[in-house]
Amino acid sequence: MLLSAASISDHYPDRERTVPALYAEVLGQGIFADELGYHALFLAEHHFHQYGAVPNPAVLLASLAQRTKQLRLGTSISVLPFRNPALVAEDYAMLDVLSNGRLELGVGSGYLKHEFAGFGIDAAEKRERFEENLDLLERLLRGERVTHVGRFASLDGIRLNILPIQKEVPIHVATLRREGAYHIGRQGRRMMSVPYATLDSFEEIGGLVSEFHRGRREAGLPGDLSEANSVLLHTHVATSDAEARRNAADAFDLYVATRLYAKRAVYDDVIRSGLALFGSVETVAEKMSRLAEMGVDHVMSLHNFGLMPDALVRRSMRMLMEEVMPRVRVAASDRSPNSGTIASALV
């Protein structure tokens, strides 16, 4: 099982933590993740609201690239409808070079109304914009010279002058729904999902993964794509379920208060639904083992939310790696070697 990190970088202008302090936390926790052996750190892209304070993940990840050795550096997600695909390709080709080939590129179409309004883009066009830009992004990152006249983008014989070190940059396509999972599977792409945002129960994660694999099967694709599907879950590991509640409930509810347009599922709600990794070592290990049984390859654990103190974030990160993951590996040894790989994510 792999273990990674993910950060929404939620910001609260009326509270004590400043944006520079937030960035320092994210960088420090990324360095800590590298030391602990996490697989990757994934950063979210958000605009024009306190929900997320990283408008261009490539910038912060480039800084982290110079401070880490093994940690892979990812986006969850780069919102493709907002930018020229050639600029996105250039930014992330540079990041791959600066990190010596450690880029993991998560992409999606976006969903926040105020972001589309801020960029003057009709949200009804987002899927078409995304599909067109993703095709161009993939071609550019492969080093093709691209000429294209489309509905939203035009490129005239463009080729990147700086190419990624990786021959194939891993691209993960975000979805919130089962039909999206099926579509991504049929395309032969990797899938990234955030169950908390749209699902009603933990068990529904299995259905999302099943639809992804059904799409791959129907397209005649092999079932062994590396890190084929990723799931992002808020995470706090403690010595007991009660301690996890004391540490995380207020922080999670503060985080929820910043969310726009989505379900307002507070701490007690996600405990009932199961759509978080909150609890003791035993509780979290059991849930991660169940995710592996569902066919989940990659769990992105979100430890830093709602002004959670840095010391508690790091303690949870360490417990997840050093106490939870050994239990999950033991459980996995009793299953088929093809049952799945788990990665997780921080911040």
Buried (B, 14 or more C-beta within 10 A) or exposed (E): BBBBBBBBBBBBEEEEBEEEEBBEBBBBBBBBBBBBEBBBBBBBBBBEBBBBBBBBBBEBBBBBBEEBEEBBBBBBBBBBBBBBBBEBBBBBBBBBBBBEEBBBBBBBBBBBEBBBEEBEBEBEBBEBBBBBBBBBBBBBBBEEEBEBEBEBBEBEEBEBEEBBBBEEBBBBBBBBBBEBBBBBBBBBBBBBBBBBBBBEEBEBBBBBBBBBBBBBEEEEBEEEBEBBBBBBBBBBBBEEBEBBBEBBBBBBBBBBEBBEEBBEBBBEBBBEBBBBBBBBBEBBBBBBBBBBBBBBBBBBBBBBBBBBEBEBBBBBBBBBBEBBBEBBBEBBEEEEEEBBBBBBBBB
